[in-house]
Amino acid sequence: MIKAGMHAVPQGHLPAVVTYLEMAAPTMQAAKPFPDGMTVTQEHPDPDTYRVLFRAVGAPWLWSSRLEMDDAALTKILNRDATEVWVVRRNGGAIAMIELDFQDDKVCELAYFGMITAVTGQGLGRPMMAFAQQRAFARDVNRFFVHTCNWDDPRALGFYQKAGFTPYKYEVEVFPDPRLHGIHPKTAAPQIPCLT
């Protein structure tokens, strides 16, 4: 446990305040239609294909965990029966992702949920969330959880709460700035200062 007060963050690292949220039953009962020209399908991408979409969706928010994994570790996750990767496409091009991680004890994590910045504000978030809830609870889940942090899209926390998730825990994560290790270019996420 960290004590109250200010704490120095090591040079080259970033501090993130992580909020965990959960629900015990779906709150978006009816499926919301996806905007015209958009489809969602379950896919089983190879690591390179997965990383392209992961980077396209997550680079503005410095998502890096899956970019740091080697092919074998990532393939193992993507090929598990407990993992579902759903890709939203517009006119064939991948524009968003939903990744569900079904865990023991009837728990599902919304592991990744996001869209490329070019399609934000176009009515995609609600259909994606309704779909995610439907898929999660289709497997007899009694707890569906997600976490977001202060480096994510500033609308994310409010969006999750409006979708029916309730906050239950905070954590602070300190991690190496992925821009300083070549995982993302130094120009990524300009809203987050890169202290070199």
C-alpha positions in Angstrom: 0.0 0.0 0.0 1.2 3.5 -0.8 0.9 6.1 1.9 -1.0 9.3 1.4 1.0 12.2 0.0 3.2 12.9 -3.1 5.5 10.2 -4.4 8.2 10.6 -7.0 7.9 8.7 -10.2 11.1 7.3 -11.7 12.4 9.1 -14.7 11.1 7.6 -17.9 8.0 6.2 -16.2 4.4 7.2 -16.2 1.9 7.0 -13.3 -1.6 5.8 -14.0 -4.6 6.0 -11.7 -6.6 2.9 -12.5 -10.4 2.6 -11.8 -12.0 -0.8 -11.7 -15.7 -1.1 -12.5 -18.1 -4.1 -12.5 -21.7 -5.2 -13.0 -23.6 -8.3 -12.0 -26.1 -8.4 -14.9 -26.4 -6.8 -18.3 -27.9 -3.3 -18.2 -28.3 -2.8 -21.9 -30.8 -5.5 -22.6 -31.8 -4.7 -26.1 -29.2 -4.9 -28.9 -28.3 -1.5 -30.3 -27.9 -1.4 -34.1 -24.5 -0.7 -35.4 -24.2 2.4 -37.7 -24.7 1.7 -41.4 -21.8 0.0 -43.1 -20.4 -1.4 -39.8 -20.3 -5.1 -38.9 -18.9 -7.0 -35.9 -17.5 -10.5 -36.2 -15.5 -12.8 -34.0 -12.0 -13.2 -35.4 -9.0 -15.3 -34.6 -6.2 -13.0 -35.7 -2.5 -14.0 -35.8 -0.2 -11.9 -33.6 0.8 -9.5 -36.4 -2.8 -8.8 -37.5 -3.9 -8.4 -33.9 -1.1 -5.9 -33.1 -2.0 -3.7 -36.1 -5.5 -3.2 -34.7 -4.3 -3.0 -31.1 -1.9 -0.2 -32.1 -4.4 1.6 -34.3 -7.0 1.7 -31.4 -4.6 2.0 -28.5 -1.7 4.2 -29.5 -3.4 7.5 -28.6 -3.8 6.2 -25.1 -0.4 4.4 -24.9 -1.7 0.9 -24.8 1.4 -1.2 -24.9 1.0 -4.5 -23.0 0.2 -6.7 -26.0 2.8 -4.9 -28.1 5.5 -6.0 -25.7 4.6 -9.7 -25.8 6.4 -12.1 -28.0 4.4 -14.1 -30.6 4.2 -17.3 -28.5 2.7 -15.5 -25.5 0.2 -13.5 -27.5 -0.8 -16.5 -29.6 -1.5 -18.5 -26.4 -3.9 -15.7 -25.2 -5.6 -15.3 -28.5 -6.1 -19.0 -29.0 -7.6 -19.8 -25.6 -11.3 -20.8 -25.5 -11.6 -18.2 -22.8 -10.7 -15.3 -25.1 -13.1 -13.8 -27.6 -11.8 -11.1 -30.0 -14.5 -9.2 -31.9 -13.6 -6.8 -34.6 -15.8 -4.0 -35.9 -15.3 -3.2 -39.5 -16.5 -0.5 -41.8 -16.5 -1.3 -45.5 -14.1 -4.1 -44.7 -11.6 -2.1 -42.7 -11.0 -2.8 -39.0 -12.0 0.2 -36.9 -12.7 -1.1 -33.4 -12.2 -4.1 -31.1 -13.9 -5.8 -28.2 -11.8 -8.4 -26.3 -13.4 -10.6 -23.7 -11.5 -12.7 -21.2 -13.7 -15.3 -19.5 -12.2 -16.3 -16.2 -12.9 -18.9 -13.5 -15.8 -18.5 -11.2 -18.2 -17.1 -13.8 -16.2 -13.9 -14.2 -15.5 -12.0 -17.5 -13.2 -9.1 -18.0 -13.7 -6.6 -20.8 -10.0 -6.8 -21.5 -9.9 -4.3 -24.4 -12.6 -2.1 -25.8 -11.9 0.8 -28.2 -12.1 2.3 -31.6 -9.8 4.3 -33.8 -10.0 8.0 -33.1 -11.4 8.7 -36.7 -14.7 7.0 -35.8 -15.3 8.4 -32.3 -18.5 10.3 -31.9 -20.2 8.4 -34.7 -22.6 6.3 -32.6 -20.4 3.2 -32.3 -19.7 3.1 -28.5 -23.2 2.1 -27.4 -23.7 -0.7 -29.9 -20.3 -2.0 -29.0 -21.0 -2.0 -25.3 -24.5 -3.6 -25.7 -22.8 -6.3 -27.8 -20.0 -6.8 -25.2 -22.6 -7.2 -22.4 -24.6 -9.7 -24.5 -21.6 -11.8 -25.3 -20.2 -11.7 -21.7 -23.5 -12.8 -20.0 -24.2 -15.3 -22.7 -21.7 -17.6 -21.0 -23.5 -17.7 -17.6 -21.3 -14.9 -16.1 -22.3 -13.4 -12.8 -19.6 -10.7 -12.8 -18.4 -8.5 -15.7 -15.6 -6.1 -15.0 -13.4 -3.6 -16.7 -10.7 -1.1 -15.8 -9.7 2.2 -17.2 -7.1 4.8 -16.3 -6.4 8.5 -16.4 -4.4 8.0 -19.6 -7.4 6.6 -21.5 -9.9 8.7 -23.5 -11.2 11.1 -20.9 -14.8 10.1 -21.8 -14.1 6.4 -21.0 -14.9 6.4 -17.3 -18.1 8.2 -17.7 -19.1 6.0 -20.6 -18.6 2.8 -18.6 -20.6 4.2 -15.7 -23.5 5.2 -18.1 -23.3 1.7 -19.5 -24.1 0.3 -16.0 -20.7 -0.4 -14.5 -20.1 0.6 -10.9 -16.6 1.6 -9.7 -15.3 -0.6 -6.9 -11.5 -0.1 -6.6 -8.6 2.2 -7.5 -5.0 1.3 -8.1 -1.9 3.2 -9.1 0.3 1.7 -11.7 3.8 3.0 -12.6 5.2 1.7 -15.8 7.9 2.6 -18.3 6.8 5.1 -20.9 6.4 3.0 -24.1 7.5 5.9 -26.3 11.0 5.8 -24.8 11.4 2.2 -25.7 10.3 2.4 -29.3 6.9 0.6 -28.7 5.1 3.8 -29.8 6.7 6.8 -31.5 7.5 9.8 -29.3 4.7 11.7 -31.1 2.1 9.3 -29.8 -0.4 10.5 -27.2 0.8 14.2 -27.3 -1.6 14.9 -24.4 0.6 12.9 -22.1 4.0 14.7 -21.5 7.0 12.5 -22.5 9.7 13.3 -20.0 13.0 12.2 -21.5 
